[in-house]
Amino acid sequence: MRRKQPDIATDPDAFEAFYRRHVDAVTSFLARRVDDPHTAADLVAEVFMAVLDSAHTYQPGRGSEIAWLYGVARNTLSAERRRAYKESRLADRVGGRRHLDSDDVAELVSRIDAENLARRAFRAMAGLPDGDRAMLELVVIDQLSISEAATALGIRQGAARARLHRARHALRDVPEMAPFVMEGIR
């Protein structure tokens, strides 16, 4: 008889183990997409809060924990970008931020600096259709398998392969993208 996995939404020890397994990957995922350490720290916290709310939606048969978690992180980041856009249109003031000590800021600045090449690649990918760009990000930059990226995006593997091929083909002549897109282009 197969033992039931502990529920991360109700078992604090299971959540702590899940958090420890994935916090570095989530932090790097977000550091590649934002350049402010406070925003990165807030988003990491929001991702894991969202995990508590949506833990019941994770289906191990559909993909790895990290693929599901990157899907949660993408949704959290998208929601934050929509919120920031609305806020910027409504007011020209800075919202409250939680206080970070100098060690936290230094660590986040270091991660953000380390992800500079990836942010330049994101700028180069800005002209791609959303689905193609998302696929390229997850496979090439975040290093998910095509199957895991398909899970994170909620699409079939065939559609994922087509999106990845289109994205790589569209960016094959962009110098910033050469290290990222040459793999798999025929």
Secondary structure as GFF3:
##gff-version 3
##sequence-region A 1 186
A	DSSP	alpha_helix	12	31	.	.	.	ID=ss1
A	DSSP	alpha_helix	37	54	.	.	.	ID=ss2
A	DSSP	three_ten_helix	55	57	.	.	.	ID=ss3
A	DSSP	three_ten_helix	60	62	.	.	.	ID=ss4
A	DSSP	alpha_helix	65	90	.	.	.	ID=ss5
A	DSSP	alpha_helix	102	114	.	.	.	ID=ss6
A	DSSP	alpha_helix	116	125	.	.	.	ID=ss7
A	DSSP	alpha_helix	130	136	.	.	.	ID=ss8
A	DSSP	pi_helix	137	141	.	.	.	ID=ss9
A	DSSP	alpha_helix	146	153	.	.	.	ID=ss10
A	DSSP	alpha_helix	157	170	.	.	.	ID=ss11
A	DSSP	three_ten_helix	175	177	.	.	.	ID=ss12
A	DSSP	alpha_helix	178	181	.	.	.	ID=ss13
###
